[in-house]
Amino acid sequence: MSDLPRRAVTRSAKLASLPIGFAGRTALGMGKRTFGRPAEAVATEIQQRTAEQLFKVLGELKGGAMKLGQMLSIFEAALPPEIAGPYRATLTKLQEAAPPLPAATVHRVLEEFLGEDWRDYFDSFDDEPAAAASIGQVHKAVWHDGRRVAVKVQYPGAGKALISDFNQLARLGRMFGVLMPGLDVKSMLAELKQRVAEELDYTIEAESQMQFRQAYADDPDFYIPEVIAQDGNILISEWIDGTALSQIISEGDQETRDHAALLYCRFLLSGPKRSGMLHGDPHPGNFRLLEDGRLGVLDFGAVDRIPGGFQRRLGLLLRIGTMADIDEVEAALRREDFIREGVEIDKEALQAFLAPVTEPFVTETFRFSREWLREMAARVTDLRPSNVVRQLNLPPDYVIIHRVLSAGTGVLCQLECEIPARAESLKWVPGFADDEDPELVSG
C-alpha cells in the first residue's frame, strides 16, 4: 500500500536514528563547553539541532509517526520559526501528496466488515475519496434509502503502524525533554498513545458522535450528522454540505467570519458542559457553516471525556489565570502540576507571559488576529533557558485541552474575528464565574 511505509525495518531505522543523533550532539556540546563556549549558547544549539532532526524524521514518516508529529504541537510551539516552519510545510506536503487507497483495497475493507454483498447497502458509491487523512479516508455515497452518506474507511495496517511508532518514540523521552526541561514527557506520551488508540477505534468514535448529536439535538446553532452504521474499520455518517471554515478564512466577509468564529468558539467551550466531552480536533476542515447559519461539526475520533469535577477545576484555573495576584496564579499552577515539584519559577516572568495570553478572557470583546498570534508565538518559541515557558509542565489530563486551546486560538486568529470570548466562557465553563453551578456533577 502506498500511503503507509510497508518496510518496518526502514521505519525502525529512521526512528532509531533520533537518540543516536541526540547522543552525538550532546557529546559535541560537552566538547564545545570545554573549549570555552558559553553554556547557554551550546545548550540552545543542541536544542535547535535536536528539534530539527526530530521533526525531520517524523515528517518523513507517514502514518503513525506523522500522526504523532501532528499531535506534538507543544514541541513545535517551543521551536523557532526557522525549524517549525519547514516541519509544518513537510507535513502539509505529505498530506497533500498522499495517494489515495486503490479502489480495490477500499472494496476489500468494505467487504471484510460489511460482507460480500456490501454494494447492496448503497445506491451508489464514489471510489474517489472526498477527503484523506493520516489514518483513513472518506468516500461519498448514497445509502440504500436515498440518504447521502460519508463512508470513513481506515487504512489497512494504520493501527499497527501507529502503535508501533508510539512504542518506539516513548523511549525517546530524554530527547523530547531537551526541548522543554519542565515537561513530564513520559506521562504526556503515554496519554497521547492512549488517545490515539481510541481514535483508531471507530466504535468509540461512533458512540462519541451519537452522544454529541443527542446533546445538541434541535439546537439553533449547531448540527451534528447522524451515525448511519458502524462496523470494524468502517464508519458511515450522514453527509452534510456547507462552507468549510478554511474557505471562510480565505474568502469570507467580516460578518460571516465573526458569526462563524462565535459559533466555533461556543461549540468548543460548551461541549464539556453539554455532552461531558471535548471535541479534540478543531481543524477548520472539520467545521461547515450551513445555509441556515448553523455550524455543522464533523470527525469525532479525537474526543476527551471531561467529568464535571475536572470542568470546575479547569474553570477555576482559567479564572485565577486572569487575576493580578501572581502568587495565587503560581499556587494554582502548582496544584494542577503545571509547575512540577522542585521547579523554581520567576514570578515576574510568569506574570509577563500570562497577561497577554489571558487577554481574550478579560475584555468584553477581543479581536483575534494573526499579529496577536505572532506575538504569542514569539514568547513561546524563545529557546533561551531563562524562558519561563520551558519550565512549565503539561499534565496528562490537559494534553487534549492544550491541543484544542492552541489550535482553536489559531483558527480564531486566522478568521481575524472579534467575539465576546469572555461571555462565552462565563456561560459555558463551570468555575470560571464566581457563582456556583447547581447542575455541575461531581467527577
C-alpha positions as CSV (number, residue, x, y, z in Angstrom):
1,M,0.0,0.0,0.0
2,S,1.4,3.4,-1.0
3,D,0.2,5.6,1.9
4,L,1.9,3.8,4.8
5,P,5.5,2.6,4.6
6,R,5.4,-1.1,4.5
7,R,9.0,-1.8,5.4
8,A,9.0,-2.0,9.2
9,V,12.8,-2.1,9.2
10,T,13.1,1.2,7.4
11,R,10.6,2.9,9.8
12,S,12.5,1.5,12.8
13,A,15.9,2.6,11.4
14,K,14.6,6.2,11.0
15,L,13.2,6.3,14.5
16,A,16.3,4.7,15.9
17,S,18.5,7.5,14.4
18,L,16.9,10.0,16.7
19,P,18.6,9.0,20.0
20,I,21.9,8.3,18.2
21,G,21.9,11.8,16.8
22,F,21.0,13.3,20.2
23,A,23.9,11.5,21.9
24,G,26.3,12.8,19.3
25,R,25.1,16.4,19.7
26,T,25.4,16.1,23.5
27,A,29.0,14.9,23.2
28,L,29.8,17.6,20.8
29,G,28.2,20.2,23.1
30,M,30.4,19.0,26.0
31,G,33.5,19.4,23.8
32,K,32.5,23.0,22.9
33,R,31.9,23.9,26.5
34,T,35.4,22.5,27.3
35,F,36.8,24.9,24.8
36,G,35.2,27.9,26.3
37,R,31.8,28.5,24.5
38,P,29.1,29.8,26.8
39,A,26.9,27.1,28.3
40,E,23.7,28.8,27.2
41,A,24.8,29.2,23.6
42,V,25.8,25.5,23.5
43,A,22.5,24.4,25.1
44,T,20.5,26.4,22.6
45,E,22.4,24.9,19.7
46,I,21.8,21.4,21.0
47,Q,18.1,22.1,21.4
48,Q,17.8,23.5,17.9
49,R,19.6,20.6,16.2
50,T,17.7,18.1,18.3
51,A,14.4,19.7,17.3
52,E,15.4,19.9,13.6
53,Q,16.3,16.2,13.4
54,L,13.2,15.2,15.5
55,F,10.7,16.8,13.2
56,K,12.6,16.0,10.0
57,V,12.4,12.3,10.8
58,L,8.7,12.5,11.9
59,G,7.9,14.4,8.8
60,E,9.4,11.8,6.6
61,L,7.3,9.0,8.0
62,K,3.6,8.8,7.1
63,G,1.0,7.0,9.2
64,G,1.8,6.7,12.9
65,A,4.9,8.8,13.2
66,M,3.4,11.6,11.1
67,K,0.3,11.5,13.2
68,L,2.4,11.8,16.3
69,G,4.3,14.7,14.7
70,Q,1.0,16.5,14.2
71,M,-0.1,15.9,17.7
72,L,3.0,17.0,19.4
73,S,2.1,20.7,18.9
74,I,3.6,21.6,22.2
75,F,7.1,20.8,21.0
76,E,6.5,22.6,17.7
77,A,5.3,25.6,19.6
78,A,8.6,25.7,21.5
79,L,10.6,25.9,18.3
80,P,11.9,29.0,16.4
81,P,10.2,29.6,13.1
82,E,13.2,28.5,11.0
83,I,12.7,25.0,12.4
84,A,8.9,24.8,12.9
85,G,8.1,26.4,9.5
86,P,9.8,23.7,7.3
87,Y,8.4,21.0,9.6
88,R,4.8,22.2,9.1
89,A,5.5,22.6,5.3
90,T,6.8,18.9,5.2
91,L,3.6,17.6,6.9
92,T,1.4,19.7,4.6
93,K,3.2,18.4,1.5
94,L,2.9,14.8,2.8
95,Q,-0.8,15.1,3.4
96,E,-1.5,16.7,0.0
97,A,0.7,14.3,-1.9
98,A,-0.5,11.1,-0.1
99,P,-2.0,9.0,-2.8
100,P,-5.5,7.6,-2.1
101,L,-6.1,3.9,-1.5
102,P,-6.7,2.0,-4.7
103,A,-10.4,1.3,-5.2
104,A,-9.8,-2.4,-5.0
105,T,-8.3,-2.0,-1.5
106,V,-11.3,0.1,-0.3
107,H,-13.6,-2.5,-1.7
108,R,-11.8,-5.3,0.3
109,V,-12.1,-3.3,3.5
110,L,-15.9,-2.8,2.8
111,E,-16.3,-6.5,2.0
112,E,-14.4,-7.5,5.2
113,F,-16.7,-5.6,7.5
114,L,-20.0,-5.3,5.6
115,G,-19.9,-8.6,3.7
116,E,-19.6,-9.7,0.1
117,D,-22.9,-8.0,-0.7
118,W,-21.7,-4.6,0.7
119,R,-22.9,-2.9,-2.5
120,D,-26.5,-3.8,-1.5
121,Y,-26.2,-1.2,1.3
122,F,-25.6,1.6,-1.2
123,D,-27.5,3.0,-4.2
124,S,-24.1,4.4,-5.3
125,F,-20.5,4.6,-4.0
126,D,-17.8,7.0,-5.2
127,D,-14.5,5.3,-5.5
128,E,-12.6,8.6,-5.5
129,P,-12.1,9.8,-1.8
130,A,-13.7,13.1,-0.9
131,A,-11.1,13.6,1.9
132,A,-8.0,11.9,3.2
133,A,-6.1,12.0,6.5
134,S,-3.1,10.2,8.1
135,I,-5.1,7.0,9.1
136,G,-8.1,6.9,6.8
137,Q,-10.1,8.4,4.0
138,V,-13.7,9.4,3.4
139,H,-15.9,8.4,0.4
140,K,-19.2,10.0,-0.6
141,A,-22.0,7.6,-1.3
142,V,-25.8,7.2,-1.3
143,W,-27.3,4.9,1.3
144,H,-29.9,2.3,0.1
145,D,-32.8,4.5,1.5
146,G,-31.6,7.5,-0.6
147,R,-29.7,9.4,2.1
148,R,-26.3,10.9,1.1
149,V,-23.6,9.5,3.4
150,A,-19.9,9.8,4.3
151,V,-18.1,6.4,4.4
152,K,-15.0,6.6,6.5
153,V,-12.5,3.8,5.7
154,Q,-9.4,3.2,7.9
155,Y,-6.2,2.3,6.0
156,P,-5.3,-1.3,6.5
157,G,-2.3,-1.5,8.9
158,A,-2.7,2.0,10.1
159,G,-3.4,1.0,13.7
160,K,-0.4,-1.4,13.9
161,A,1.9,1.3,12.4
162,L,0.7,4.0,14.8
163,I,1.1,1.9,17.9
164,S,4.5,0.6,16.8
165,D,5.7,4.2,16.3
166,F,4.4,5.3,19.7
167,N,6.2,2.3,21.4
168,Q,9.5,3.4,19.9
169,L,9.0,7.1,20.4
170,A,8.1,6.7,24.1
171,R,11.6,5.5,24.7
172,L,12.9,8.9,23.5
173,G,11.7,10.8,26.5
174,R,15.1,12.3,27.3
175,M,15.4,13.7,23.8
176,F,12.0,15.4,24.0
177,G,12.9,16.7,27.4
178,V,15.8,18.7,26.0
179,L,13.2,21.0,24.3
180,M,11.2,21.7,27.5
181,P,13.0,20.6,30.7
182,G,10.0,21.3,32.9
183,L,7.9,18.7,31.0
184,D,6.9,15.2,32.2
185,V,7.4,13.8,28.8
186,K,6.8,10.1,29.7
187,S,3.4,10.8,31.2
188,M,2.4,13.0,28.3
189,L,3.4,10.5,25.6
190,A,1.5,7.7,27.5
191,E,-1.6,9.9,27.4
192,L,-1.1,10.6,23.7
193,K,-0.8,6.9,23.0
194,Q,-4.0,6.1,24.8
195,R,-5.9,8.9,22.9
196,V,-4.6,7.8,19.6
197,A,-5.5,4.1,20.3
198,E,-9.1,5.4,21.0
199,E,-9.0,7.4,17.7
200,L,-8.3,4.1,15.8
201,D,-11.4,2.5,17.3
202,Y,-14.4,3.6,15.2
203,T,-16.8,2.1,17.7
204,I,-15.7,4.7,20.2
205,E,-15.9,7.4,17.5
206,A,-19.5,6.4,16.6
207,E,-20.5,6.4,20.3
208,S,-19.0,9.9,20.8
209,Q,-20.7,11.2,17.7
210,M,-24.1,9.9,18.8
211,Q,-23.6,11.4,22.3
212,F,-22.7,14.8,20.8
213,R,-25.7,14.6,18.5
214,Q,-28.0,13.9,21.4
215,A,-26.6,16.7,23.4
216,Y,-27.1,19.2,20.6
217,A,-30.4,17.8,19.2
218,D,-32.6,20.6,17.7
219,D,-30.0,23.2,18.6
220,P,-30.4,26.5,16.8
221,D,-26.6,27.0,16.5
222,F,-25.2,23.5,15.7
223,Y,-25.8,20.4,13.7
224,I,-24.2,17.0,14.3
225,P,-24.6,14.4,11.5
226,E,-26.3,11.2,12.3
227,V,-24.4,7.9,12.6
228,I,-25.9,5.5,10.0
229,A,-23.8,2.4,10.6
230,Q,-20.5,1.3,12.1
231,D,-18.6,-2.0,11.9
232,G,-14.9,-2.5,12.4
233,N,-12.8,0.0,10.4
234,I,-15.9,1.4,8.7
235,L,-18.0,4.4,9.9
236,I,-20.9,5.6,7.9
237,S,-22.5,9.0,8.8
238,E,-24.9,11.4,7.3
239,W,-23.3,13.6,4.6
240,I,-23.6,17.4,5.3
241,D,-22.9,20.2,2.8
242,G,-21.8,23.7,3.8
243,T,-18.9,26.1,3.6
244,A,-15.7,24.9,5.4
245,L,-14.1,27.2,7.9
246,S,-11.0,27.1,5.8
247,Q,-12.9,28.7,2.9
248,I,-14.4,31.3,5.2
249,I,-10.9,32.1,6.4
250,S,-9.7,32.7,2.8
251,E,-12.9,34.3,1.3
252,G,-15.5,35.2,3.9
253,D,-16.6,38.8,4.6
254,Q,-16.2,40.2,8.2
255,E,-19.8,39.5,9.2
256,T,-19.5,35.8,8.1
257,R,-16.2,35.5,9.8
258,D,-17.4,36.9,13.1
259,H,-20.5,34.7,13.0
260,A,-18.6,31.5,12.2
261,A,-16.0,32.3,14.8
262,L,-18.6,32.9,17.6
263,L,-20.2,29.5,16.9
264,Y,-16.9,27.8,16.6
265,C,-15.8,29.2,20.0
266,R,-19.2,28.4,21.5
267,F,-19.1,24.8,20.4
268,L,-15.6,24.1,21.8
269,L,-16.4,25.8,25.1
270,S,-19.9,24.3,25.5
271,G,-19.0,20.7,24.6
272,P,-17.9,19.5,28.1
273,K,-20.8,21.0,30.0
274,R,-23.5,19.9,27.5
275,S,-22.1,16.5,26.5
276,G,-19.4,15.7,29.0
277,M,-16.9,15.7,26.2
278,L,-14.5,18.0,24.4
279,H,-14.1,17.8,20.6
280,G,-10.4,17.2,20.3
281,D,-9.7,18.1,16.6
282,P,-10.6,21.7,16.0
283,H,-9.1,21.7,12.5
284,P,-11.2,24.1,10.3
285,G,-11.8,21.3,7.8
286,N,-14.0,19.6,10.5
287,F,-16.5,22.5,10.6
288,R,-19.1,23.6,8.0
289,L,-21.2,26.7,8.0
290,L,-24.6,25.6,6.8
291,E,-27.0,27.6,4.6
292,D,-29.3,28.2,7.6
293,G,-26.5,29.7,9.6
294,R,-25.8,26.8,11.9
295,L,-22.3,25.3,12.3
296,G,-22.0,21.6,11.2
297,V,-19.4,19.6,13.1
298,L,-17.5,16.5,11.7
299,D,-15.0,13.9,12.9
300,F,-15.4,12.8,16.5
301,G,-12.4,10.4,16.5
302,A,-10.4,12.6,18.9
303,V,-12.6,13.3,21.9
304,D,-11.7,14.0,25.5
305,R,-14.2,12.9,28.2
306,I,-14.2,15.6,30.9
307,P,-16.1,14.9,34.2
308,G,-17.8,17.7,36.0
309,G,-15.3,18.0,38.8
310,F,-12.5,18.5,36.3
311,Q,-14.5,21.0,34.4
312,R,-14.7,23.1,37.5
313,R,-11.0,22.8,38.2
314,L,-10.3,23.9,34.7
315,G,-12.7,26.9,35.0
316,L,-11.1,27.9,38.3
317,L,-7.7,27.7,36.8
318,L,-8.8,29.9,33.9
319,R,-10.3,32.4,36.2
320,I,-7.3,32.5,38.5
321,G,-5.1,33.0,35.5
322,T,-6.9,36.2,34.7
323,M,-6.2,37.7,38.1
324,A,-3.4,40.1,39.0
325,D,-2.3,38.1,42.1
326,I,0.7,36.2,40.7
327,D,1.2,34.3,44.0
328,E,-2.3,32.8,43.6
329,V,-1.7,32.1,40.0
330,E,1.5,30.2,40.8
331,A,-0.2,28.3,43.6
332,A,-2.9,27.2,41.2
333,L,-0.4,26.1,38.6
334,R,1.4,24.0,41.1
335,R,-1.8,22.4,42.4
336,E,-2.5,21.3,38.8
337,D,1.1,20.2,38.3
338,F,1.8,22.8,35.5
339,I,4.8,23.6,37.7
340,R,6.4,20.4,38.9
341,E,7.7,19.8,42.4
342,G,11.2,21.3,42.8
343,V,10.9,23.6,39.8
344,E,11.5,27.3,40.6
345,I,9.7,29.9,38.6
346,D,10.5,33.6,38.0
347,K,7.1,35.1,39.1
348,E,7.6,38.4,37.2
349,A,8.4,36.4,34.0
350,L,5.4,34.2,34.6
351,Q,3.1,37.2,35.0
352,A,4.5,38.9,31.9
353,F,3.9,35.7,29.9
354,L,0.3,35.1,31.1
355,A,-1.0,38.6,30.8
356,P,-1.5,38.7,27.0
357,V,-2.4,35.0,26.9
358,T,-5.4,35.6,29.2
359,E,-6.5,38.8,27.5
360,P,-9.3,37.3,25.4
361,F,-11.0,36.2,28.7
362,V,-10.6,39.6,30.4
363,T,-12.1,42.2,27.9
364,E,-15.7,42.4,26.9
365,T,-14.8,41.5,23.3
366,F,-11.5,40.5,21.8
367,R,-10.1,40.8,18.3
368,F,-8.2,37.6,17.4
369,S,-5.6,38.4,14.8
370,R,-2.5,37.0,13.1
371,E,-0.5,39.8,14.6
372,W,-1.5,38.9,18.1
373,L,-0.8,35.2,17.4
374,R,2.7,36.1,16.2
375,E,3.4,38.0,19.4
376,M,2.2,35.0,21.4
377,A,4.3,32.6,19.4
378,A,7.4,34.8,19.9
379,R,7.0,34.4,23.6
380,V,6.8,30.6,23.4
381,T,9.5,30.0,20.8
382,D,12.2,31.7,22.7
383,L,14.6,28.7,23.4
384,R,16.7,30.5,26.0
385,P,16.9,28.6,29.3
386,S,15.5,31.7,31.0
387,N,12.2,31.5,29.2
388,V,9.6,30.6,31.8
389,V,7.6,28.6,29.3
390,R,10.3,26.0,29.1
391,Q,9.9,25.4,32.9
392,L,6.2,24.5,32.6
393,N,4.8,21.0,32.5
394,L,1.7,19.8,30.6
395,P,-0.2,17.4,32.9
396,P,-1.7,14.3,31.1
397,D,-5.2,15.5,31.9
398,Y,-4.6,18.7,29.9
399,V,-2.9,17.2,26.8
400,I,-6.0,17.3,24.6
401,I,-7.3,20.5,26.2
402,H,-4.0,22.2,25.4
403,R,-4.2,21.0,21.8
404,V,-7.8,22.3,21.4
405,L,-6.9,25.6,23.1
406,S,-3.8,26.1,21.0
407,A,-5.3,25.0,17.6
408,G,-8.7,26.7,18.3
409,T,-7.0,30.0,19.1
410,G,-5.0,29.7,15.9
411,V,-8.2,29.2,13.9
412,L,-9.8,32.2,15.5
413,C,-6.8,34.3,14.6
414,Q,-6.9,33.1,11.0
415,L,-10.6,34.2,10.9
416,E,-9.4,37.7,12.1
417,C,-12.6,38.0,14.1
418,E,-13.9,40.0,17.1
419,I,-16.0,38.0,19.5
420,P,-17.1,38.0,23.2
421,A,-15.0,35.1,24.3
422,R,-15.3,36.1,28.0
423,A,-19.1,36.0,27.9
424,E,-19.0,32.6,26.3
425,S,-16.6,31.3,29.0
426,L,-18.8,32.7,31.7
427,K,-21.8,30.9,30.3
428,W,-20.2,27.5,29.4
429,V,-17.2,26.9,31.6
430,P,-18.1,25.9,35.2
431,G,-15.9,27.5,37.8
432,F,-14.9,30.5,35.6
433,A,-17.6,32.6,37.2
434,D,-17.7,33.2,40.9
435,D,-21.2,31.7,41.4
436,E,-21.8,28.0,42.0
437,D,-23.3,25.8,39.3
438,P,-26.0,23.6,40.8
439,E,-26.1,21.4,37.7
440,L,-22.5,20.5,37.9
441,V,-22.0,16.9,38.6
442,S,-19.1,15.6,40.6
443,G,-16.3,13.6,39.0
